[in-house]
C-alpha cells in the first residue's frame, strides 16, 4: 500500500479511515481523531476473520487485498492496531481530485 498516495474509506460503523503516505488517520463516530503510522496496512474479505487465532497469526495467514467496498482493513503500527468494520464508501486520490 505504500504506493497508494491517498485513500478515504467510510466504514459501516460510520468511522472514516484516511490513508496518506503510510499514515492512517482514524476519525471514529465517537471519540477523538487519532493517527497510526502503518507498519502494515491491508484489506481482507470479512469471512477471513473466521481464521482469527490472534493478531500475529492472522497477519500471516490472511489473504491481503486492496481496499474495496465490502472489505475490511487492518492497520498495524508500533504501539497499536485496528481492524475496521466493512468499507461502505471508498475515495482515491483520483476521485478526490475531480
WOJOWO-V387845 format. One record per helix or strand. SS is the DSSP state (2 for helix, 1 for strand). FROM is the first residue (numbers start at 1). TO is the last residue. If there is no record, write none. Layout:
SS;FROM;TO + SS;FROM;TO
//
This chain:
1;6;11 + 1;16;20 + 1;23;27 + 1;34;37 + 1;40;45 + 2;46;51 + 2;55;61 + 1;65;65 + 1;71;76 + 1;81;83 + 1;87;92 + 2;93;96
//
